[in-house]
Amino acid sequence: MVMAIKSENGVDVPDGVEVIVKARRITVKGPRGVLKRDFKHLSLEVEMSGKKRLVVRRWFGNRKEVASIKTLCTHVRNMIIGVTKGYKYKMRSVYAHFPINLNIENDTKINIRNFLGEKYTRVVQAHDGVTIKTTGTKDEIELQGNDIEKVSCSAARIQQSTTVKKKDIRKFLDGVYVSAKGHVEQPKEEE
């Protein structure tokens, strides 16, 4: 591929959100809190164009370096959504015979008991900033937080702790699975 002389992309900052850029360290402040992220590993120019637009630029970049521009912009958009709406994952426990027992401690730790009838208790600690709560529905839990990576990683830890070993996974479908993804604060038009 031919090198592009100048490649750039931008992110519009909504009202009520403040984005601070200092040496490729991006801080996003909003009504739900503050998220920080370091992008020192990417050799890109990152700057604020006024108060309401973040511009990411790369001069003479090859294909992978130009692709990293859009990646950085998407990370910043996810941070903006996180500090304005937040992220919410719903998980359901699925079982055929032995009912899975889910106990939550201090909104940050979950104990999984009686998985496939085993006596072993699986303990999964959520990442910092992620809270685990029960919903009104049977066998359902809800993970909430501002950082999409921490919320999704905590959900993945819970799901991976209940993988079935030494059995046919097409037959033994027991486990705790993500059933829905969304935002904590829904827009007023949808309600």
Secondary structure, 3 states (H helix, E strand, C coil): CCCEEEEEEEEECCCCCEEEEECCEEEEEECCEEEEEECCCCCCEEEECCCCEEEEEEEEECHHHHHHHHHHHHHHHHHHHHHHCCEEEEEEEECCCCCCEEEEECCCEEEEECHHHCCCCEEEECCCCCEEEECCCCCEEEEEECCHHHHHHHHHHHHHHCCCCCCCCCCCCCEEEEEEEECCCCCCCCC
